[in-house]
Amino acid sequence: MDSSCFHSAPTLTQGLGDELADTIREARLRRLYAYWLDRKGDRRMPARRDIDPLDFPYLLGSIMLVDVNRDPLRFRVRLHGTSLVRLSAYELTGKLLDDLPSNAYREYVLERCRGLVASGEPIVVHHDRVIDGRRRNYEALWLPFADEGIAVTMLLCALIYENRRERPRSTPIV
């Protein structure tokens, strides 16, 4: 795997409830996680029909909805948020995750998706990625959905890049 698009290994936290919520740094992601928990109720996970993306307009540009196809297991992007498209400089709506242009990032994302389908539990990821030659830290919340309550049929990823001001290279770091 070409590791040039990463600077470090991701930090992953998987599970349910307060323990997972405590690892979420970004307020918008905590709010989305609370929404998902509310929609889930007593079930293992909510169904896609239980959510309306208009209920979380504060994150719409940073959302990716991914359909889970089986036999073979593949992932088709239903929605690739405009903020994510602008930053990554590619559009995935309607495409398979197999179409991600970076080999290393493609394998990383496919591994996340396979793990979510197997576990059926949300994941919080803290990681970094090189885009446009610059290292960008991000936090991602991956949430599974199951139309019949058991097998994962859709994934939602909300991804927030850290908002850092870039320093000119000639400015010393004090």
C-alpha positions, 0 to 999 in steps of 0.5 A, a space after each residue: 500500500 502506498 503510504 505517501 498519502 498518510 503521515 501516521 496510522 489512524 486512531 480508531 474507536 469502535 462501539 456504542 454509547 457514551 464511551 464512543 461519544 467521549 472520543 468525538 472531538 467535533 461538536 457537529 459529529 457529536 450532534 450527528 451521533 446523538 441523532 443516530 442513537 435517537 433514531 436507532 432506539 432499541 435496535 442494533 442500528 437504524 434503517 436508512 428510512 429513519 433518517 433525513 439528511 435535511 435533519 443535519 444541514 450543519 453537516 450536509 457538505 461533509 457527508 458521504 452516503 454509501 450503499 452496501 452491495 453484496 455478492 460481491 461486496 462493493 460500495 457505491 457512493 450515493 452522495 458525496 458532499 460538496 465540501 468533500 468534493 471541493 477539497 478532494 478535487 474528485 466527485 464520487 456520487 454514483 461511483 464505486 469506492 473502487 474508483 477512488 484515485 489514490 491506491 493507498 486511500 482506496 484500500 484504507 477506505 475499503 478496509 473501513 467499510 468492510 469492517 463496518 459491514 462486519 461489525 455493524 458498530 459506529 467508528 470514530 476515526 482521527 487521522 491525517 491525509 495529504 491533499 494537494 501536497 498538504 497534510 490535513 488532519 480530520 475526524 470522521 464518524 462512520 455510521 451503519 444502517 440496516 433496512 431489516 435490522 441485521 445486515 448493514 445496507 448503507 454507511 454514512 460517513 461525516 468527515 470534518 477536516 481540521 481548520 488550520 491556517 497554513 503558515 508561509 514556509 519562511 515563518 519560523 515556528 516558535 
